[in-house]
Amino acid sequence: MVIQICVGSSCYIKGSPEIVELLTQAIQEHHLENEIKIVGSFCIGQCNRYGVTVQVDDEIHTGITRENFQEFLKDKVLAVIKNEGK
């Protein structure tokens, strides 16, 4: 799985460094270092949205914040990895 986090100026101001940190910690906690690759992107094209834009494989998610990060992680990352493992 490849997760792109927008680190362009708009998402940077909205908290992308914090989302990178939260995601890195979550990957380590769940021992997914060999299954998830995190990359930065300078624009995913959703700059008018609230929060940070994150692309998981080919699916774009907008509005990722510290407050909703755990829900995003559970529903859009961990659930996908679990389904891929079946």
LUMFIVEX-825208 format. One record per atom (N, C-alpha, C): x, y negated, z; atom name; residue in one letter; residue number from 1. Coordinates in steps of 0.05 Angstrom, whole numbers. Layout:
<<X; Y; Z>; 'CA'; 'a'; NUM>,
...
This chain:
<<17; 23; 0>; 'N'; 'm'; 1>,
<<0; 0; 0>; 'CA'; 'm'; 1>,
<<18; -25; 0>; 'C'; 'm'; 1>,
<<11; -44; -17>; 'N'; 'v'; 2>,
<<25; -69; -17>; 'CA'; 'v'; 2>,
<<6; -91; -7>; 'C'; 'v'; 2>,
<<15; -106; 12>; 'N'; 'i'; 3>,
<<0; -129; 23>; 'CA'; 'i'; 3>,
<<15; -154; 17>; 'C'; 'i'; 3>,
<<2; -172; 1>; 'N'; 'q'; 4>,
<<13; -198; -6>; 'CA'; 'q'; 4>,
<<0; -219; 12>; 'C'; 'q'; 4>,
<<16; -234; 25>; 'N'; 'i'; 5>,
<<6; -256; 41>; 'CA'; 'i'; 5>,
<<14; -282; 28>; 'C'; 'i'; 5>,
<<-5; -299; 23>; 'N'; 'c'; 6>,
<<1; -325; 11>; 'CA'; 'c'; 6>,
<<18; -342; 31>; 'C'; 'c'; 6>,
<<40; -351; 22>; 'N'; 'v'; 7>,
<<57; -368; 39>; 'CA'; 'v'; 7>,
<<61; -396; 26>; 'C'; 'v'; 7>,
<<43; -402; 7>; 'N'; 'g'; 8>,
<<43; -428; -6>; 'CA'; 'g'; 8>,
<<35; -449; 14>; 'C'; 'g'; 8>,
<<38; -474; 6>; 'N'; 's'; 9>,
<<34; -496; 25>; 'CA'; 's'; 9>,
<<7; -496; 39>; 'C'; 's'; 9>,
<<-14; -491; 24>; 'N'; 's'; 10>,
<<-41; -491; 36>; 'CA'; 's'; 10>,
<<-44; -469; 57>; 'C'; 's'; 10>,
<<-37; -445; 50>; 'N'; 'c'; 11>,
<<-39; -422; 69>; 'CA'; 'c'; 11>,
<<-19; -425; 92>; 'C'; 'c'; 11>,
<<4; -436; 86>; 'N'; 'y'; 12>,
<<25; -440; 107>; 'CA'; 'y'; 12>,
<<13; -458; 129>; 'C'; 'y'; 12>,
<<0; -479; 121>; 'N'; 'i'; 13>,
<<-12; -498; 140>; 'CA'; 'i'; 13>,
<<-35; -484; 155>; 'C'; 'i'; 13>,
<<-49; -466; 142>; 'N'; 'k'; 14>,
<<-71; -452; 154>; 'CA'; 'k'; 14>,
<<-62; -428; 172>; 'C'; 'k'; 14>,
<<-36; -423; 173>; 'N'; 'g'; 15>,
<<-27; -402; 191>; 'CA'; 'g'; 15>,
<<-14; -377; 180>; 'C'; 'g'; 15>,
<<-5; -378; 155>; 'N'; 's'; 16>,
<<6; -353; 144>; 'CA'; 's'; 16>,
<<30; -342; 159>; 'C'; 's'; 16>,
<<48; -359; 171>; 'N'; 'p'; 17>,
<<70; -347; 186>; 'CA'; 'p'; 17>,
<<59; -330; 210>; 'C'; 'p'; 17>,
<<38; -339; 222>; 'N'; 'e'; 18>,
<<26; -324; 245>; 'CA'; 'e'; 18>,
<<14; -297; 235>; 'C'; 'e'; 18>,
<<1; -298; 211>; 'N'; 'i'; 19>,
<<-11; -274; 200>; 'CA'; 'i'; 19>,
<<11; -254; 193>; 'C'; 'i'; 19>,
<<33; -264; 182>; 'N'; 'v'; 20>,
<<56; -246; 176>; 'CA'; 'v'; 20>,
<<66; -233; 201>; 'C'; 'v'; 20>,
<<68; -248; 223>; 'N'; 'e'; 21>,
<<78; -237; 248>; 'CA'; 'e'; 21>,
<<58; -216; 259>; 'C'; 'e'; 21>,
<<32; -223; 259>; 'N'; 'l'; 22>,
<<12; -204; 269>; 'CA'; 'l'; 22>,
<<12; -178; 253>; 'C'; 'l'; 22>,
<<14; -180; 226>; 'N'; 'l'; 23>,
<<14; -157; 209>; 'CA'; 'l'; 23>,
<<39; -140; 214>; 'C'; 'l'; 23>,
<<62; -153; 216>; 'N'; 't'; 24>,
<<87; -139; 221>; 'CA'; 't'; 24>,
<<86; -123; 247>; 'C'; 't'; 24>,
<<75; -136; 268>; 'N'; 'q'; 25>,
<<72; -122; 294>; 'CA'; 'q'; 25>,
<<53; -98; 291>; 'C'; 'q'; 25>,
<<31; -102; 277>; 'N'; 'a'; 26>,
<<11; -81; 274>; 'CA'; 'a'; 26>,
<<22; -57; 259>; 'C'; 'a'; 26>,
<<38; -62; 239>; 'N'; 'i'; 27>,
<<50; -41; 223>; 'CA'; 'i'; 27>,
<<69; -25; 241>; 'C'; 'i'; 27>,
<<84; -38; 258>; 'N'; 'q'; 28>,
<<102; -25; 276>; 'CA'; 'q'; 28>,
<<87; -9; 297>; 'C'; 'q'; 28>,
<<66; -21; 308>; 'N'; 'e'; 29>,
<<50; -7; 329>; 'CA'; 'e'; 29>,
<<37; 18; 319>; 'C'; 'e'; 29>,
<<29; 18; 293>; 'N'; 'h'; 30>,
<<15; 41; 281>; 'CA'; 'h'; 30>,
<<34; 59; 266>; 'C'; 'h'; 30>,
<<60; 53; 267>; 'N'; 'h'; 31>,
<<81; 69; 254>; 'CA'; 'h'; 31>,
<<75; 72; 224>; 'C'; 'h'; 31>,
<<69; 50; 211>; 'N'; 'l'; 32>,
<<63; 50; 182>; 'CA'; 'l'; 32>,
<<85; 38; 165>; 'C'; 'l'; 32>,
<<109; 37; 175>; 'N'; 'e'; 33>,
<<131; 24; 161>; 'CA'; 'e'; 33>,
<<136; 36; 134>; 'C'; 'e'; 33>,
<<131; 62; 131>; 'N'; 'n'; 34>,
<<136; 76; 105>; 'CA'; 'n'; 34>,
<<111; 76; 87>; 'C'; 'n'; 34>,
<<89; 65; 97>; 'N'; 'e'; 35>,
<<65; 65; 80>; 'CA'; 'e'; 35>,
<<56; 37; 71>; 'C'; 'e'; 35>,
<<66; 16; 84>; 'N'; 'i'; 36>,
<<58; -11; 77>; 'CA'; 'i'; 36>,
<<82; -28; 72>; 'C'; 'i'; 36>,
<<80; -43; 50>; 'N'; 'k'; 37>,
<<101; -62; 42>; 'CA'; 'k'; 37>,
<<88; -90; 43>; 'C'; 'k'; 37>,
<<100; -108; 58>; 'N'; 'i'; 38>,
<<91; -136; 60>; 'CA'; 'i'; 38>,
<<108; -153; 41>; 'C'; 'i'; 38>,
<<94; -169; 25>; 'N'; 'v'; 39>,
<<108; -188; 7>; 'CA'; 'v'; 39>,
<<95; -215; 9>; 'C'; 'v'; 39>,
<<110; -235; 4>; 'N'; 'g'; 40>,
<<99; -263; 3>; 'CA'; 'g'; 40>,
<<91; -270; -25>; 'C'; 'g'; 40>,
<<72; -288; -27>; 'N'; 's'; 41>,
<<63; -298; -53>; 'CA'; 's'; 41>,
<<59; -328; -50>; 'C'; 's'; 41>,
<<67; -343; -70>; 'N'; 'f'; 42>,
<<63; -372; -68>; 'CA'; 'f'; 42>,
<<36; -382; -75>; 'C'; 'f'; 42>,
<<19; -366; -88>; 'N'; 'c'; 43>,
<<-9; -374; -91>; 'CA'; 'c'; 43>,
<<-24; -350; -102>; 'C'; 'c'; 43>,
<<-45; -343; -89>; 'N'; 'i'; 44>,
<<-63; -322; -99>; 'CA'; 'i'; 44>,
<<-88; -334; -112>; 'C'; 'i'; 44>,
<<-90; -360; -111>; 'N'; 'g'; 45>,
<<-111; -374; -126>; 'CA'; 'g'; 45>,
<<-136; -379; -110>; 'C'; 'g'; 45>,
<<-135; -378; -84>; 'N'; 'q'; 46>,
<<-159; -383; -67>; 'CA'; 'q'; 46>,
<<-154; -405; -47>; 'C'; 'q'; 46>,
<<-139; -426; -55>; 'N'; 'c'; 47>,
<<-130; -447; -37>; 'CA'; 'c'; 47>,
<<-153; -463; -25>; 'C'; 'c'; 47>,
<<-176; -462; -36>; 'N'; 'n'; 48>,
<<-199; -478; -26>; 'CA'; 'n'; 48>,
<<-214; -464; -3>; 'C'; 'n'; 48>,
<<-205; -441; 4>; 'N'; 'r'; 49>,
<<-218; -425; 25>; 'CA'; 'r'; 49>,
<<-207; -431; 52>; 'C'; 'r'; 49>,
<<-222; -425; 73>; 'N'; 'y'; 50>,
<<-214; -428; 101>; 'CA'; 'y'; 50>,
<<-195; -405; 108>; 'C'; 'y'; 50>,
<<-175; -409; 123>; 'N'; 'g'; 51>,
<<-157; -388; 131>; 'CA'; 'g'; 51>,
<<-137; -381; 110>; 'C'; 'g'; 51>,
<<-123; -359; 115>; 'N'; 'v'; 52>,
<<-102; -349; 97>; 'CA'; 'v'; 52>,
<<-113; -329; 77>; 'C'; 'v'; 52>,
<<-102; -329; 53>; 'N'; 't'; 53>,
<<-110; -310; 33>; 'CA'; 't'; 53>,
<<-90; -287; 33>; 'C'; 't'; 53>,
<<-101; -263; 34>; 'N'; 'v'; 54>,
<<-84; -238; 35>; 'CA'; 'v'; 54>,
<<-95; -219; 14>; 'C'; 'v'; 54>,
<<-77; -208; -2>; 'N'; 'q'; 55>,
<<-85; -188; -22>; 'CA'; 'q'; 55>,
<<-75; -161; -13>; 'C'; 'q'; 55>,
<<-93; -141; -11>; 'N'; 'v'; 56>,
<<-86; -114; -4>; 'CA'; 'v'; 56>,
<<-89; -97; -29>; 'C'; 'v'; 56>,
<<-67; -88; -40>; 'N'; 'd'; 57>,
<<-66; -76; -66>; 'CA'; 'd'; 57>,
<<-79; -95; -86>; 'C'; 'd'; 57>,
<<-102; -88; -98>; 'N'; 'd'; 58>,
<<-115; -106; -117>; 'CA'; 'd'; 58>,
<<-138; -122; -106>; 'C'; 'd'; 58>,
<<-144; -119; -81>; 'N'; 'e'; 59>,
<<-167; -133; -69>; 'CA'; 'e'; 59>,
<<-158; -158; -53>; 'C'; 'e'; 59>,
<<-171; -181; -60>; 'N'; 'i'; 60>,
<<-164; -206; -48>; 'CA'; 'i'; 60>,
<<-183; -211; -24>; 'C'; 'i'; 60>,
<<-172; -219; -2>; 'N'; 'h'; 61>,
<<-187; -226; 22>; 'CA'; 'h'; 61>,
<<-180; -254; 30>; 'C'; 'h'; 61>,
<<-200; -270; 35>; 'N'; 't'; 62>,
<<-196; -298; 43>; 'CA'; 't'; 62>,
<<-205; -303; 71>; 'C'; 't'; 62>,
<<-195; -324; 83>; 'N'; 'g'; 63>,
<<-204; -333; 109>; 'CA'; 'g'; 63>,
<<-193; -317; 132>; 'C'; 'g'; 63>,
<<-169; -305; 129>; 'N'; 'i'; 64>,
<<-157; -289; 150>; 'CA'; 'i'; 64>,
<<-145; -308; 170>; 'C'; 'i'; 64>,
<<-152; -305; 195>; 'N'; 't'; 65>,
<<-143; -322; 217>; 'CA'; 't'; 65>,
<<-134; -304; 240>; 'C'; 't'; 65>,
<<-122; -316; 260>; 'N'; 'r'; 66>,
<<-115; -301; 285>; 'CA'; 'r'; 66>,
<<-140; -289; 297>; 'C'; 'r'; 66>,
<<-162; -304; 296>; 'N'; 'e'; 67>,
<<-187; -295; 309>; 'CA'; 'e'; 67>,
<<-199; -270; 296>; 'C'; 'e'; 67>,
<<-197; -268; 269>; 'N'; 'n'; 68>,
<<-209; -245; 256>; 'CA'; 'n'; 68>,
<<-189; -225; 245>; 'C'; 'n'; 68>,
<<-164; -228; 253>; 'N'; 'f'; 69>,
<<-143; -211; 243>; 'CA'; 'f'; 69>,
<<-148; -181; 250>; 'C'; 'f'; 69>,
<<-155; -175; 275>; 'N'; 'q'; 70>,
<<-159; -147; 283>; 'CA'; 'q'; 70>,
<<-182; -134; 267>; 'C'; 'q'; 70>,
<<-203; -149; 261>; 'N'; 'e'; 71>,
<<-224; -138; 244>; 'CA'; 'e'; 71>,
<<-214; -132; 216>; 'C'; 'e'; 71>,
<<-199; -152; 205>; 'N'; 'f'; 72>,
<<-187; -148; 178>; 'CA'; 'f'; 72>,
<<-169; -123; 178>; 'C'; 'f'; 72>,
<<-152; -121; 198>; 'N'; 'l'; 73>,
<<-133; -98; 200>; 'CA'; 'l'; 73>,
<<-148; -72; 201>; 'C'; 'l'; 73>,
<<-168; -70; 218>; 'N'; 'k'; 74>,
<<-184; -46; 221>; 'CA'; 'k'; 74>,
<<-199; -38; 195>; 'C'; 'k'; 74>,
<<-213; -58; 184>; 'N'; 'd'; 75>,
<<-231; -52; 161>; 'CA'; 'd'; 75>,
<<-217; -51; 134>; 'C'; 'd'; 75>,
<<-196; -68; 130>; 'N'; 'k'; 76>,
<<-184; -71; 103>; 'CA'; 'k'; 76>,
<<-157; -58; 100>; 'C'; 'k'; 76>,
<<-144; -51; 123>; 'N'; 'v'; 77>,
<<-118; -39; 121>; 'CA'; 'v'; 77>,
<<-119; -11; 132>; 'C'; 'v'; 77>,
<<-125; -8; 158>; 'N'; 'l'; 78>,
<<-124; 19; 170>; 'CA'; 'l'; 78>,
<<-144; 38; 158>; 'C'; 'l'; 78>,
<<-168; 28; 152>; 'N'; 'a'; 79>,
<<-189; 45; 140>; 'CA'; 'a'; 79>,
<<-181; 55; 112>; 'C'; 'a'; 79>,
<<-168; 37; 97>; 'N'; 'v'; 80>,
<<-159; 45; 70>; 'CA'; 'v'; 80>,
<<-137; 66; 72>; 'C'; 'v'; 80>,
<<-118; 62; 90>; 'N'; 'i'; 81>,
<<-96; 81; 93>; 'CA'; 'i'; 81>,
<<-108; 108; 102>; 'C'; 'i'; 81>,
<<-127; 108; 121>; 'N'; 'k'; 82>,
<<-139; 132; 130>; 'CA'; 'k'; 82>,
<<-153; 147; 107>; 'C'; 'k'; 82>,
<<-167; 132; 90>; 'N'; 'n'; 83>,
<<-181; 144; 67>; 'CA'; 'n'; 83>,
<<-162; 155; 46>; 'C'; 'n'; 83>,
<<-139; 141; 43>; 'N'; 'e'; 84>,
<<-119; 150; 24>; 'CA'; 'e'; 84>,
<<-106; 177; 33>; 'C'; 'e'; 84>,
<<-105; 180; 59>; 'N'; 'g'; 85>,
<<-93; 204; 71>; 'CA'; 'g'; 85>,
<<-110; 229; 69>; 'C'; 'g'; 85>,
<<-135; 226; 62>; 'N'; 'k'; 86>,
<<-154; 249; 60>; 'CA'; 'k'; 86>,
<<-149; 265; 34>; 'C'; 'k'; 86>,
